[in-house]
Amino acid sequence: MLTALQFDLLTVFVQSLGKVLSFEELQRLLPRLQTGRRDPSVVRYHVARLRARLGSCSRLIENVRGCGYRMRPVSGVSPAPFGPESKPAPRTT
């Protein structure tokens, strides 16, 4: 089970699939990561905890040295759309 922060962090990675997210950008997007100081170790800690929870899927979150992190897309799988326009079609019987 993920914590609320881990879930939010995973959501940001999925919504930004393939895009490098800097430490500063992650802190800006997730207010819970803001500690009043620009310390990348806070982000590193939470990403490490998320990776531990993801188990074998943790390799999808890559460290981009000197830049931040990105979630790499899985080949052959297209990401699900997010937002209000992504509501499922009504079922017909």
Buried (B, 14 or more C-beta within 10 A) or exposed (E): EBEEBBEBBBBBBEEBBEEEBBBEBBBEBBEEBEEEEEEEEBBBEBBEBBBEBBEEEEEBBEEEEEEBBBBEEEEEEEEEEEEEEEEEEEEEE
